[in-house]
Amino acid sequence: MRATLRLVNGFLLAEEGLETVEYAIISGIIVVAVIATVVSIGTWVSGKFTTLNTGLAGH
């Protein structure tokens, strides 16, 4: 019985798993931010090339 209580108590006091979850959440947020930035820049550059192509085709 005491061994089981020590095992449960040790499990409840362990924090290594929480650090892993925190790092995973932070990594996920960073990845989403990077993807959003790349998509935003890609859309802006595509618009600039379209404007340039339209301007060159008109001359």
Backbone as CSV, one residue per row, in Angstrom:
resi,resn,N_x,N_y,N_z,CA_x,CA_y,CA_z,C_x,C_y,C_z
1,MET,0.828,-1.192,0.000,0.000,0.000,0.000,0.873,1.256,0.000
2,ARG,1.927,1.257,0.815,2.803,2.429,0.870,3.524,2.643,-0.457
3,ALA,3.899,1.547,-1.089,4.577,1.660,-2.380,3.651,2.294,-3.411
4,THR,2.400,1.927,-3.372,1.430,2.506,-4.302,1.245,3.987,-4.021
5,LEU,1.159,4.363,-2.755,1.016,5.777,-2.397,2.249,6.573,-2.826
6,ARG,3.438,6.002,-2.651,4.663,6.687,-3.087,4.674,6.856,-4.606
7,LEU,4.226,5.825,-5.304,4.184,5.882,-6.761,3.201,6.955,-7.242
8,VAL,2.025,6.995,-6.648,1.023,8.003,-7.028,1.516,9.396,-6.656
9,ASN,2.103,9.540,-5.478,2.613,10.834,-5.046,3.740,11.308,-5.964
10,GLY,4.631,10.409,-6.343,5.705,10.758,-7.270,5.164,11.167,-8.627
11,PHE,4.120,10.491,-9.083,3.505,10.838,-10.360,2.871,12.220,-10.308
12,LEU,2.216,12.540,-9.203,1.555,13.845,-9.076,2.556,14.993,-8.947
13,LEU,3.715,14.717,-8.404,4.712,15.768,-8.220,5.614,15.952,-9.439
14,ALA,5.601,15.019,-10.371,6.456,15.112,-11.567,5.970,16.246,-12.455
15,GLU,6.916,17.065,-12.940,6.558,18.203,-13.788,7.179,18.110,-15.178
16,GLU,7.906,17.067,-15.485,8.558,16.965,-16.783,7.552,16.949,-17.924
17,GLY,6.439,16.291,-17.735,5.413,16.222,-18.772,4.801,17.580,-19.056
18,LEU,4.640,18.386,-18.014,4.074,19.713,-18.198,4.992,20.588,-19.029
19,GLU,6.287,20.475,-18.820,7.231,21.265,-19.605,7.146,20.873,-21.073
20,THR,7.005,19.615,-21.345,6.900,19.146,-22.724,5.655,19.707,-23.387
21,VAL,4.543,19.701,-22.680,3.298,20.237,-23.229,3.437,21.737,-23.469
22,GLU,4.053,22.439,-22.544,4.240,23.881,-22.714,5.103,24.176,-23.935
23,TYR,6.187,23.431,-24.100,7.047,23.632,-25.265,6.303,23.305,-26.561
24,ALA,5.479,22.297,-26.545,4.708,21.932,-27.734,3.710,23.034,-28.089
25,ILE,3.071,23.611,-27.094,2.121,24.694,-27.346,2.839,25.926,-27.880
26,ILE,3.945,26.285,-27.283,4.716,27.440,-27.746,5.213,27.204,-29.173
27,SER,5.714,26.011,-29.455,6.178,25.684,-30.805,5.028,25.783,-31.803
28,GLY,3.867,25.309,-31.426,2.693,25.392,-32.299,2.308,26.824,-32.604
29,ILE,2.348,27.678,-31.601,2.029,29.093,-31.799,3.041,29.739,-32.731
30,ILE,4.310,29.427,-32.558,5.352,29.987,-33.419,5.163,29.508,-34.853
31,VAL,4.869,28.235,-35.035,4.661,27.698,-36.381,3.473,28.373,-37.057
32,VAL,2.374,28.551,-36.348,1.199,29.216,-36.915,1.537,30.659,-37.296
33,ALA,2.288,31.356,-36.453,2.675,32.735,-36.758,3.567,32.806,-37.992
34,VAL,4.506,31.884,-38.114,5.396,31.866,-39.281,4.603,31.568,-40.554
35,ILE,3.709,30.608,-40.501,2.887,30.280,-41.673,2.026,31.473,-42.079
36,ALA,1.403,32.125,-41.103,0.571,33.295,-41.408,1.405,34.406,-42.035
37,THR,2.613,34.618,-41.550,3.493,35.649,-42.101,3.902,35.314,-43.526
38,VAL,4.276,34.079,-43.780,4.687,33.669,-45.120,3.520,33.793,-46.101
39,VAL,2.336,33.388,-45.693,1.167,33.509,-46.568,0.869,34.977,-46.849
40,SER,0.946,35.810,-45.831,0.685,37.241,-46.004,1.693,37.877,-46.955
41,ILE,2.962,37.588,-46.776,3.998,38.139,-47.657,3.825,37.593,-49.072
42,GLY,3.508,36.318,-49.196,3.284,35.716,-50.512,2.132,36.375,-51.249
43,THR,1.060,36.672,-50.554,-0.080,37.354,-51.159,0.304,38.760,-51.603
44,TRP,1.054,39.461,-50.776,1.498,40.820,-51.116,2.403,40.800,-52.347
45,VAL,3.362,39.889,-52.381,4.284,39.798,-53.521,3.516,39.407,-54.785
46,SER,2.578,38.487,-54.675,1.777,38.084,-55.827,0.997,39.269,-56.384
47,GLY,0.452,40.083,-55.497,-0.262,41.287,-55.937,0.652,42.264,-56.653
48,LYS,1.852,42.432,-56.138,2.829,43.329,-56.773,3.207,42.817,-58.166
49,PHE,3.447,41.510,-58.310,3.792,40.954,-59.620,2.618,41.080,-60.595
50,THR,1.405,40.883,-60.105,0.229,41.032,-60.960,0.106,42.470,-61.446
51,THR,0.303,43.435,-60.561,0.255,44.848,-60.937,1.355,45.165,-61.943
52,LEU,2.543,44.663,-61.718,3.659,44.891,-62.632,3.380,44.270,-63.996
53,ASN,2.874,43.053,-64.005,2.562,42.368,-65.260,1.470,43.106,-66.026
54,THR,0.463,43.573,-65.330,-0.608,44.338,-65.978,-0.062,45.644,-66.546
55,GLY,0.798,46.307,-65.802,1.382,47.554,-66.268,2.271,47.345,-67.480
56,LEU,3.040,46.269,-67.494,3.918,46.000,-68.638,3.130,45.572,-69.868
57,ALA,2.033,44.877,-69.673,1.228,44.413,-70.797,0.521,45.576,-71.470
58,GLY,0.244,46.634,-70.746,-0.448,47.800,-71.294,0.451,48.701,-72.126
59,HIS,1.739,48.538,-72.043,2.651,49.419,-72.794,3.151,48.758,-74.018
